[in-house]
Every structure is written in C-alpha cells, then in structure tokens.
Amino acid sequence: MDLADPLSIRQLEVFVALVEQRSFTKAAHHVGLSQSTVSGHIADLERRLGVMLVERDRGGVRMTSAGEALLRPAREVLRAEQTARIAVQQLTGLTSGLLVVGGSTIPASYFLPELFARFHGAHPQIALRLHAGDSGEILERIEAADLEIGVVGVAPDGREFEHFPIGRDRLMLVARHDHPLASVGTVSIQALLAHPLVTREKGSGTRAATEQALAELAGEPVELPSVCEMGSTESMRAAVIAGLGPAFLSELAVASERAAGTLVEVPIEGFSFAREFHLVARKKTLLSPAARAFMDLARGD
C-alpha cells in the first residue's frame, strides 16, 4: 500500500457505482465510462490500497470485507466533494450545467416531462437528465447523495428527507369502450370480481395497495382475478386497449385514451384511491442552484 498516493475521487465514484450496480457493464453506463476504464479504475484502486475490493460471482459482483470497510467512507468523501462544489456554486450563483432529477415510474412517465418543459423555459442554460426507477431506488439514491432531488409517489417515512407534495394522481378502473363493464355505470366490488382483469404481477406494490383498498371497502380480503399479469403501466394500458380486459391504472397514464373515448372509467361503489407526488431531497444538505430553482418551480414559489 502506498500511503503517499492519494485516492482518486473518480475511482471512489466508480467503486461505489460498481457496488450499487453489481455489474461492471451497468456501473460503466451509470458513470458514463467504458467497461474497460471502469475495470482499470478498480484495479488501480485495489493496487493503491493493497487489497481486493470486489469479487465476481454468479450474481454479478460482491464486495470483499475490505470493500465493505471502504464503502461508507467512500460515500462520505463523495458527499463532501459534492457539498464543496455546491457551496462554491451558491456563492458564485452558477446557473448552468446539468441537473439530474430522479423519478419513480408514474411521475417519470406522465408528470415530470411537463415540469421539465416549464423548467427549461425558465432556465434554458441548464441541461436536464431524468433518472427513472422505483420509489425505493430513488430514495436510496437521494440518501446516498447520488441524486440531489427526486419525485416519488409515496411520502418518505422514517428517513432523513425533506419532502412536500407537488401533484396528485388517482388510480381508477378502466375498460375498453366495448367491454361489458364500460356501459353498466357504477359497479359493486362483487360484480367487479366476476370479470378477469389485467393486473400487475404479484408482489407489486401497486397491486398490493389496490387489493388492500378494495379489502377495506369490502370488509374482507380481496384478490383480483387476473387474466394476465404485466410488469409495467405501459404494458397494462396496451393490454386494455387490445381488449384483454379492464385494469386499475393511473388517471394520468390513460388521459389521452379517455379523451379519445378508447378507454372509459368504470366507477366502483365507494372506491377512491388518490395519491400525491412528493418532491424529495435530503435534510440539512446544500442543494445546487439548479436543484433549488427546480424545487422552487415545482412548489410554485
């Protein structure tokens, strides 16, 4: 180990990305480098420290005990480096550069594009990039300082985040215009359960939340009858349009189809499932001028 040879910020960034992505290919994409460059950074970091930091296995990449020891201080160094840059940006009023915003599935697809357009109109010199993932991943990346801000469909609970609502969505049952449920008006839960639905896969948070809301209304456990399980909102919407069956979908996701009359809402007696989108950042963390400007625009300040 050469203690006189300081560690590279870039190499620590690559190491953290590799640990989180569990793949040299994915880590390279995440940090915008070639796979060979990522491998070279890790090899040089291991040479400087005199230990192996990662090992390859069937599941991808896993940390050695030395890698586990390095991970936390590496993240702290990256946070400190980011804080240093932001402090200077705030002092100089820097208003150009790149802002990466995290977004969970529905906000990323149907809410953030319009917000991005408004932000670009007000700050055309700031480039924007969207990082899409599920709510849990976005919150983890904000907590690890990989992202400054993000928009998710659930309020963070029990973590050190500041957050506030910036939009709303509603989950609704929709059917193709020629489906039997499309013309009967309001239906009961019992009538609904007689029709096979297009659903998210078992284990999906959206499916579990929908079944829980219906169970609270029915006073007993409810399991949605599924004609087909899908892994995304887009595939579910396409299946409903194709006539496979009705589905519970985001109001934002089917706005154009409802306006065109292709899909119609099927009201359910007593059922209401609204949710808010929350803009999230870490507490007690300096935000770049770009992130602060985005937050102010989202809040309407």
C-alpha positions as CSV (number, residue, x, y, z in Angstrom):
1,M,0.0,0.0,0.0
2,D,1.3,3.4,-1.0
3,L,0.0,5.8,1.7
4,A,1.6,8.7,-0.1
5,D,-0.5,8.1,-3.2
6,P,-3.9,9.7,-2.5
7,L,-7.1,8.0,-3.6
8,S,-8.9,9.5,-6.6
9,I,-12.4,10.9,-6.3
10,R,-13.3,9.4,-9.7
11,Q,-12.1,6.0,-8.6
12,L,-14.2,6.1,-5.4
13,E,-17.2,7.1,-7.5
14,V,-16.6,4.1,-9.8
15,F,-16.2,1.8,-6.8
16,V,-19.5,3.0,-5.3
17,A,-21.3,2.6,-8.6
18,L,-19.9,-0.9,-9.1
19,V,-21.1,-1.9,-5.6
20,E,-24.6,-0.5,-6.2
21,Q,-25.0,-1.8,-9.8
22,R,-23.4,-5.2,-9.1
23,S,-22.1,-5.2,-12.7
24,F,-19.1,-3.7,-14.5
25,T,-21.3,-3.1,-17.5
26,K,-24.1,-1.4,-15.5
27,A,-21.6,0.6,-13.5
28,A,-19.9,1.8,-16.7
29,H,-23.2,3.0,-18.1
30,H,-24.0,4.7,-14.7
31,V,-20.8,6.8,-14.6
32,G,-20.5,7.4,-18.4
33,L,-17.3,5.4,-18.9
34,S,-16.3,2.3,-20.9
35,Q,-16.3,-1.0,-19.1
36,S,-12.5,-1.3,-19.6
37,T,-12.0,2.1,-18.0
38,V,-14.1,1.1,-15.0
39,S,-12.1,-2.1,-14.7
40,G,-8.9,-0.1,-14.8
41,H,-10.1,2.3,-12.1
42,I,-11.0,-0.6,-9.8
43,A,-7.7,-2.4,-10.5
44,D,-5.7,0.8,-9.7
45,L,-7.7,1.5,-6.6
46,E,-7.0,-2.1,-5.3
47,R,-3.3,-1.6,-6.1
48,R,-3.2,1.6,-4.1
49,L,-4.9,0.0,-1.2
50,G,-3.1,-3.3,-1.5
51,V,-6.3,-5.3,-1.1
52,M,-9.1,-6.9,-3.3
53,L,-12.3,-4.8,-3.0
54,V,-14.7,-6.9,-5.1
55,E,-15.1,-10.4,-6.4
56,R,-17.1,-11.7,-9.3
57,D,-19.7,-14.4,-8.6
58,R,-22.7,-15.9,-10.4
59,G,-24.9,-13.0,-9.1
60,G,-22.5,-10.4,-10.5
61,V,-20.1,-8.5,-8.2
62,R,-19.9,-8.7,-4.5
63,M,-17.7,-6.8,-2.0
64,T,-14.9,-8.4,0.0
65,S,-14.5,-7.4,3.6
66,A,-12.1,-4.7,2.5
67,G,-14.7,-3.4,0.1
68,E,-17.3,-3.3,2.9
69,A,-14.9,-1.3,5.0
70,L,-14.3,1.2,2.2
71,L,-17.9,1.7,1.1
72,R,-19.1,4.0,3.9
73,P,-16.1,6.4,3.9
74,A,-16.1,6.4,0.1
75,R,-19.7,7.6,0.1
76,E,-18.8,10.2,2.8
77,V,-16.0,11.5,0.6
78,L,-18.3,11.8,-2.4
79,R,-20.9,13.7,-0.4
80,A,-18.2,16.1,0.9
81,E,-16.9,16.6,-2.7
82,Q,-20.5,17.4,-3.8
83,T,-21.1,19.7,-0.9
84,A,-17.8,21.6,-1.7
85,R,-18.9,22.1,-5.4
86,I,-22.4,23.2,-4.4
87,A,-21.1,25.7,-1.8
88,V,-19.0,27.4,-4.5
89,Q,-21.9,27.3,-6.9
90,Q,-24.2,29.0,-4.4
91,L,-21.5,31.7,-3.8
92,T,-21.0,32.4,-7.5
93,G,-24.6,32.0,-8.5
94,L,-23.8,29.3,-11.1
95,T,-26.9,28.8,-13.2
96,S,-25.6,26.4,-15.9
97,G,-24.6,22.8,-16.1
98,L,-26.5,19.5,-15.6
99,L,-29.3,18.7,-13.2
100,V,-30.2,15.1,-12.7
101,V,-33.7,14.5,-11.3
102,G,-34.9,11.1,-10.1
103,G,-38.5,10.0,-10.8
104,S,-40.5,6.9,-9.9
105,T,-42.5,5.2,-12.6
106,I,-45.6,7.3,-12.9
107,P,-44.1,10.7,-12.2
108,A,-41.2,9.9,-14.6
109,S,-43.6,9.0,-17.4
110,Y,-46.5,11.3,-17.0
111,F,-45.7,14.2,-14.6
112,L,-42.1,15.2,-14.9
113,P,-42.0,15.8,-18.6
114,E,-44.3,18.8,-18.3
115,L,-42.4,20.1,-15.3
116,F,-39.1,19.7,-17.2
117,A,-40.6,21.7,-20.1
118,R,-41.5,24.6,-17.7
119,F,-38.1,24.5,-16.1
120,H,-36.3,24.5,-19.4
121,G,-38.4,27.5,-20.5
122,A,-37.3,29.4,-17.3
123,H,-33.7,28.1,-17.3
124,P,-32.7,27.1,-20.8
125,Q,-29.0,27.1,-20.0
126,I,-29.4,24.2,-17.5
127,A,-29.4,20.7,-19.1
128,L,-31.8,18.1,-17.6
129,R,-31.5,14.4,-17.2
130,L,-34.1,12.0,-15.8
131,H,-33.1,9.0,-13.7
132,A,-36.1,6.7,-13.6
133,G,-36.6,3.9,-11.1
134,D,-39.0,2.7,-8.4
135,S,-39.7,4.8,-5.4
136,G,-37.3,2.8,-3.2
137,E,-34.4,3.1,-5.6
138,I,-34.9,6.9,-6.0
139,L,-35.0,7.4,-2.2
140,E,-31.9,5.3,-1.7
141,R,-30.0,7.3,-4.3
142,I,-31.0,10.6,-2.7
143,E,-29.9,9.2,0.7
144,A,-26.6,8.2,-0.8
145,A,-26.2,11.6,-2.5
146,D,-26.2,10.1,-6.0
147,L,-29.2,12.3,-6.7
148,E,-30.0,15.8,-5.2
149,I,-33.7,15.6,-5.7
150,G,-36.4,13.2,-6.9
151,V,-40.2,12.9,-7.3
152,V,-41.9,9.7,-6.0
153,G,-45.4,8.6,-5.5
154,V,-45.1,8.0,-1.7
155,A,-44.1,10.2,1.2
156,P,-40.8,9.1,2.7
157,D,-41.3,7.5,6.1
158,G,-38.7,7.3,8.9
159,R,-35.8,8.7,6.8
160,E,-33.9,12.0,6.9
161,F,-35.7,13.6,4.0
162,E,-37.4,16.9,3.4
163,H,-40.4,16.5,1.1
164,F,-43.6,18.2,0.0
165,P,-46.5,17.3,-2.4
166,I,-46.3,18.8,-5.9
167,G,-49.1,16.9,-7.7
168,R,-51.8,14.3,-7.4
169,D,-52.9,11.2,-9.3
170,R,-55.8,8.8,-9.0
171,L,-55.9,5.1,-9.5
172,M,-59.0,4.1,-11.5
173,L,-60.6,1.0,-13.1
174,V,-60.6,1.5,-16.9
175,A,-62.0,-0.7,-19.7
176,R,-62.1,-0.6,-23.5
177,H,-65.2,1.2,-24.7
178,D,-66.8,-2.1,-26.0
179,H,-66.2,-4.1,-22.8
180,P,-69.3,-5.2,-20.9
181,L,-68.3,-3.1,-17.8
182,A,-67.9,0.0,-19.9
183,S,-71.7,0.6,-20.2
184,V,-73.1,-0.5,-16.9
185,G,-72.3,2.6,-14.8
186,T,-71.2,2.1,-11.2
187,V,-70.4,-1.5,-10.3
188,S,-70.1,-3.2,-6.9
189,I,-66.9,-5.0,-5.8
190,Q,-68.7,-8.3,-6.2
191,A,-69.6,-7.5,-9.8
192,L,-66.1,-6.3,-10.5
193,L,-64.5,-9.6,-9.2
194,A,-66.6,-11.6,-11.7
195,H,-64.5,-10.1,-14.6
196,P,-60.9,-11.2,-15.1
197,L,-58.6,-8.1,-15.0
198,V,-55.2,-7.2,-16.4
199,T,-53.1,-6.8,-13.3
200,R,-49.6,-6.0,-12.1
201,E,-47.6,-9.0,-11.1
202,K,-48.0,-10.5,-7.6
203,G,-45.6,-8.7,-5.2
204,S,-46.1,-5.4,-7.0
205,G,-46.7,-2.5,-4.6
206,T,-49.5,-1.1,-6.8
207,R,-51.3,-4.4,-6.9
208,A,-51.0,-4.9,-3.1
209,A,-52.2,-1.3,-2.4
210,T,-55.2,-1.8,-4.8
211,E,-56.2,-5.1,-3.2
212,Q,-55.8,-3.5,0.3
213,A,-58.0,-0.6,-0.6
214,L,-60.7,-2.9,-2.0
215,A,-60.5,-5.2,1.1
216,E,-61.0,-2.3,3.4
217,L,-64.1,-1.4,1.4
218,A,-65.4,-4.9,1.2
219,G,-64.6,-5.8,4.8
220,E,-62.8,-9.0,3.8
221,P,-59.6,-9.9,1.9
222,V,-59.7,-9.4,-1.9
223,E,-57.6,-11.0,-4.5
224,L,-58.0,-9.5,-8.0
225,P,-58.9,-12.1,-10.7
226,S,-56.2,-11.9,-13.3
227,V,-56.4,-12.8,-16.9
228,C,-52.8,-11.6,-17.4
229,E,-50.1,-10.2,-15.2
230,M,-48.0,-7.3,-16.6
231,G,-44.8,-5.7,-15.3
232,S,-45.4,-2.1,-16.2
233,T,-48.1,0.5,-16.6
234,E,-47.4,0.8,-20.3
235,S,-47.9,-2.9,-21.0
236,M,-51.1,-2.9,-18.9
237,R,-52.5,0.1,-20.8
238,A,-51.7,-1.6,-24.2
239,A,-53.4,-4.8,-23.0
240,V,-56.6,-3.0,-22.0
241,I,-56.6,-1.2,-25.4
242,A,-56.2,-4.6,-27.1
243,G,-59.3,-5.9,-25.4
244,L,-57.6,-8.3,-22.9
245,G,-59.6,-6.9,-20.0
246,P,-60.1,-4.0,-17.6
247,A,-57.3,-2.8,-15.3
248,F,-56.6,-0.4,-12.5
249,L,-54.4,2.3,-14.0
250,S,-53.2,5.8,-13.2
251,E,-55.5,8.6,-14.3
252,L,-52.5,10.4,-15.8
253,A,-51.5,7.3,-17.8
254,V,-54.8,7.0,-19.6
255,A,-55.8,10.7,-20.0
256,S,-55.4,10.7,-23.8
257,E,-57.3,7.4,-24.3
258,R,-60.2,8.6,-22.1
259,A,-60.3,11.9,-24.0
260,A,-60.5,10.0,-27.3
261,G,-63.1,7.5,-26.0
262,T,-60.9,4.5,-26.5
263,L,-61.0,3.7,-22.7
264,V,-63.6,4.6,-20.2
265,E,-63.6,4.7,-16.4
266,V,-65.7,2.1,-14.6
267,P,-66.7,3.6,-11.2
268,I,-66.7,1.2,-8.2
269,E,-69.2,1.8,-5.4
270,G,-67.3,3.6,-2.6
271,F,-63.9,3.2,-4.1
272,S,-61.5,6.1,-4.2
273,F,-57.7,5.8,-4.5
274,A,-55.9,9.1,-4.7
275,R,-52.2,9.7,-4.1
276,E,-49.8,12.6,-4.1
277,F,-46.4,13.0,-5.8
278,H,-43.7,14.2,-3.4
279,L,-40.6,16.2,-4.3
280,V,-37.8,14.8,-2.1
281,A,-34.3,16.0,-1.0
282,R,-32.0,15.1,1.9
283,K,-32.4,17.2,5.0
284,K,-29.6,19.5,6.0
285,T,-27.9,19.2,2.6
286,L,-26.8,22.1,0.4
287,L,-28.6,22.0,-2.9
288,S,-27.1,23.3,-6.1
289,P,-28.7,26.5,-7.5
290,A,-30.2,24.4,-10.3
291,A,-31.8,21.9,-7.9
292,R,-33.0,24.8,-5.7
293,A,-34.5,26.5,-8.8
294,F,-36.3,23.3,-9.8
295,M,-37.6,22.9,-6.3
296,D,-38.9,26.4,-6.2
297,L,-40.6,26.0,-9.6
298,A,-42.2,22.7,-8.5
299,R,-43.6,24.3,-5.4
300,G,-44.8,27.4,-7.3
301,D,-42.6,29.8,-5.4
